[in-house]
Amino acid sequence: MRLWKRMGESYEHVLMKALGFAMYVEEYPGLEIERRVSLRYRPDLVARDDAGRFLFWGECGTTSLRKTIWLLKHSGTERLVLFKIESNIEHLAEELRAAVPARYRFQGRLTLVNFAARTVALTIDRQIPRVQESWYRKVVV
């Protein structure tokens, strides 16, 4: 798979899409990047079942609390993953737990993936056959 950086898009944003895809494509073989959907928001990563229901929705980089709550309430996705690079995800997880009612984040439905800053350097000139577990930390909200 090849990804191109659009004008105004950061390398880090493209990298998170590639890493997220590599992490979840085996679990979600129909995973797509930036596929238009008929909702208020457009996902960075998305997988649907045969009936069109969202199995997986991935957001890379800055995602507002308002958007996160909206996606959990209205998209019907079974799993929402927020991808970050070198963020304080413990604080973000606490904020999300306080703001999002438990009925919308049941059974690991909301996950944060925080890539280490060094991941950018490790991947700058390489293809990414597999995302190493040492490159990220995962927190279930």
C-alpha positions in Angstrom: 0.0 0.0 0.0 1.2 3.5 -0.8 0.0 6.7 0.8 0.6 10.2 -0.4 0.8 13.3 1.7 -1.7 15.9 0.6 -0.9 19.6 0.7 -1.2 20.8 4.3 -1.1 17.3 5.7 1.8 16.5 8.0 4.1 13.5 7.6 3.0 12.4 11.1 -0.6 12.3 10.1 0.1 10.1 7.1 2.4 8.0 9.3 -0.3 7.4 11.9 -2.7 6.3 9.1 -0.1 3.8 7.8 0.7 2.5 11.2 -2.9 2.2 12.2 -3.7 0.4 9.0 -0.8 -2.0 9.6 -1.9 -2.7 13.2 -5.5 -3.5 12.4 -5.8 -4.8 8.8 -5.5 -8.4 9.9 -8.3 -8.0 12.4 -10.4 -6.0 9.9 -9.5 -7.2 6.3 -11.8 -4.7 4.7 -10.0 -1.7 6.4 -9.8 1.4 4.2 -8.1 4.7 4.5 -10.0 7.9 4.2 -13.1 6.4 2.8 -16.1 8.8 2.5 -19.1 7.8 4.6 -22.5 9.4 4.8 -21.9 10.9 8.3 -20.9 14.3 9.7 -17.2 13.2 9.9 -14.9 11.3 7.5 -12.7 8.6 9.2 -9.0 8.3 8.7 -9.4 4.5 8.9 -12.7 2.6 8.5 -14.0 -1.0 8.2 -17.6 -2.0 7.6 -19.5 -5.2 7.6 -21.6 -6.4 4.6 -24.6 -4.5 5.9 -22.6 -1.2 6.0 -22.3 -1.0 9.8 -19.1 0.4 11.1 -16.8 -2.3 12.7 -13.8 0.0 13.1 -13.3 3.8 13.0 -9.8 5.2 13.4 -8.9 8.9 13.9 -5.3 10.1 13.6 -3.9 13.1 15.3 -6.0 15.9 16.9 -9.5 14.7 17.6 -11.7 17.0 19.7 -13.6 15.7 22.7 -16.8 16.8 21.0 -16.0 14.8 17.8 -15.1 11.7 19.9 -18.3 11.8 21.8 -20.3 12.4 18.7 -18.7 9.3 17.0 -19.4 7.1 20.0 -23.0 8.3 20.2 -24.0 8.4 16.5 -21.7 6.4 14.3 -22.6 3.0 15.8 -19.0 1.8 15.3 -18.1 -1.2 17.3 -14.6 0.1 17.9 -13.2 3.6 17.9 -9.4 4.0 18.0 -7.7 7.4 18.5 -4.0 7.4 17.2 -1.6 9.9 18.7 2.2 10.5 18.6 3.9 11.4 21.9 0.8 12.5 23.7 -0.2 12.5 27.4 -2.7 9.7 26.8 -3.2 9.1 30.5 -4.6 12.6 30.9 -6.7 12.2 27.7 -8.0 8.8 29.0 -9.1 10.4 32.3 -10.8 13.3 30.4 -12.6 10.8 28.1 -13.7 8.6 31.0 -15.1 11.7 32.8 -16.9 13.1 29.6 -18.1 10.0 27.9 -20.9 8.0 29.6 -20.0 4.4 30.3 -22.8 3.1 28.0 -20.9 4.6 25.0 -17.4 3.1 25.9 -18.4 -0.4 26.9 -16.2 -3.5 26.5 -13.1 -1.7 25.1 -15.0 0.1 22.5 -12.7 3.2 22.8 -9.0 2.8 22.6 -6.1 5.2 22.5 -2.9 4.3 20.7 0.1 6.5 21.5 3.2 6.1 19.3 6.6 7.0 20.7 8.2 10.1 19.2 11.1 7.9 17.9 8.6 6.0 15.7 8.8 8.9 13.2 12.6 8.4 12.9 12.3 4.6 12.8 10.0 4.8 9.8 11.1 7.8 7.8 12.9 5.8 5.1 11.4 2.4 5.4 8.5 0.3 4.4 6.5 -0.8 7.5 5.9 -4.6 7.3 4.8 -4.8 10.9 4.2 -2.3 13.7 6.5 -3.2 16.6 4.9 -3.3 20.0 7.8 -1.2 21.4 6.7 1.7 19.1 3.4 2.4 20.9 1.4 2.2 24.1 -2.3 1.2 24.0 -4.9 2.4 26.6 -8.5 1.1 26.7 -10.8 3.8 27.9 
